[in-house]
């Protein structure tokens, strides 16, 4: 079994928080307007099944104008955010930081299945800070 110590969890979490803490004071940008502000699937008045029938932007997958970008779990996290804080950008950014930290710990556990302890920790640390995750 892939064992991860509390020190490693704290190290990864601290690194993620350190990298992305400043995002909490930022607002919504770029496609957040379409994905969050204008997306009716986030609203409690919209049936939950719509999350599984619509694309990422809230357009029914059956429509020609749909981008066919099917990401219901992402939209579900947006909806949970909306239930707690409506359209507070800080809440959305905070949940993304938490989820990224959790994924980094899971990544470390998976790496431990194939790599030695040091190599897996280095891989997880690089994964935590890699710029590709700026939208995470």
C-alpha positions, -999 to +999 in steps of 0.1 A: +000+000+000+012+035-008+019+052+025+020+090+027+032+106+059+015+136+076+047+156+070+044+150+033+008+159+033+015+191+051+045+199+028+023+194-004-006+213+011+016+242+022+032+243-012-001+244-030-015+271-006+017+291-010+015+290-047-022+298-051-031+318-020-030+351-039-057+338-063-082+341-034-083+379-038-088+377-076-122+379-094-136+359-122-117+361-155-119+351-191-143+322-196-155+323-160-182+346-172-197+319-194-189+289-172-200+304-139-217+338-140-240+330-170-244+293-165-279+285-153-269+249-143-253+264-112-286+278-099-307+257-074-338+263-095-322+242-123-328+204-120-296+185-111-301+162-141-292+192-163-256+189-152-255+155-168-274+165-200-256+198-207-221+207-216-197+227-194-213+259-205-249+249-197-259+242-233-278+210-240-254+185-255-280+177-282-279+212-296-257+220-325-242+251-308-229+229-279-192+227-275-196+191-264-173+197-235-189+173-210-176+180-175-205+174-150-182+169-119-166+203-125-200+219-129-212+201-098-184+217-078-195+251-092-230+244-081-219+235-046-199+267-045-230+286-056-251+270-028-227+282-002-215+316-016-235+323-047-210+342-070-181+350-046-150+344-067-129+338-035-151+307-027-146+292-061-108+298-060-106+284-024-123+252-033-100+248-063-070+252-041-083+226-017-091+202-045-057+207-060-040+199-027-061+167-024-052+157-059-015+163-052-017+139-022-035+113-043-009+118-070+019+111-045+001+079-034-001+067-070+035+075-076+045+055-045+031+024-063+057+028-090+086+049-077+107+050-046+098+075-018+121+103-028+113+101-065+076+100-058+078+130-035+097+150-060+072+141-087+043+152-065+060+185-056+066+192-093+030+183-100+018+207-072+036+237-087+035+230-124+021+260-143-004+238-162-025+237-130-031+274-129-067+267-138-070+241-112 
